[in-house]
């Protein structure tokens, strides 16, 4: 079993057989609306998300996920950190009171909840719903935008296109400073600057290496795109 700490800090163990992948997503890819209806966007699809009922979801930054499959559907389970791999003997577990913990076992001398995957899939599983991701237009010929910024934009759930693409973009990210420049074909724009401090006439710009401000702006624009 995979020994891990849940978002709520509780020590748990996940059977390894249903786990197809262990990965991270940005917190902005997660939609919370109660544990039974929480969802996460991964590679252009929405997956049911478990493991969030006890709280502890960060407002920003990476969130660990177990991708679980039963051969017909998939769901994701959020966690804080993986601790270790552990072997659990069947006669070493005791029944739990209910919920998603099938039982409790002593692992390394500590009580550990064993996640009940049958209960998880009974509550959450369905086929992932393809979601049309919001579209962001970036300068195609700018290596910084493509090599540094594009991975961050895609991790926030956007499909990236260039200036030559005729598709309408939900968002464009621009590098121009100083005089106003025509807005590319996009519903809204984020303007970047190369200096940490904004000039008086560019208070609406974001420093290109202010990661938290960039992610916040991407989340805001994504929310408006889905409205």
C-alpha positions, 0 to 999 in steps of 0.5 A: 500500500502507499502510505500517505498524508491526506490534505487534512493531515490524517495518516492513510494507506492506499492500495497500490493496485488501483493507482495508475499514476501519481502526479501533481496539478496546480490548485487552480485546476480543482473545483470544490463543491463538497467532497462528492462533487469536487472535480479536477481538470487533467489533460482536457478532461474533468475527473471526480476528486476525492480526499478533499472532505476534511479540508486542507486544500491549498489556495495555490501551488501544487496538489498531489493526486493519485489517479485511480482506475477500476477498468471502466472509469477513473477518479482522482484522490488528493493528498498532501505527501506520500510517506512510504510504501508499506505491506499490510497483513490482512489480520492486522486491520480492524474495522473502521466506523465507516466512510471511506476508511475500510479499516484501521491498521498499525503501520510502523506502530501508528494507527493508519486508515486504509482507504476503501477504494470500493466505497470511493468508486461507489460514490465518485466514479464515472467516465471523465467528462471532456472539457474544452479548455480555455485558450491562451494566445502567446507570441510564437516567436518569443523563446521566453514565452514558449520555454518559460511561460507556456508550461505554466499556462498549460499547467493552469489548464489552458490550450496555447495557440500562437498569433497565426492561429485563427481560433478566438482566444479567451486570453492573450499574454503580452510583453509590450510595455510603454505605449498601448498596443493593439490587442490580439484576437482575444477576449482579455489580456494580461500584460507582463513587464520585465522589472519587479516594480511597475512604472506609474503608467503600467500599474496594471502589468505583472512582473514576468517572474511573479509566479503567484500573481501570474497563476492568480491572473490565469485562474481569474481569467479561466473563471471568467472564460467558463462563466 
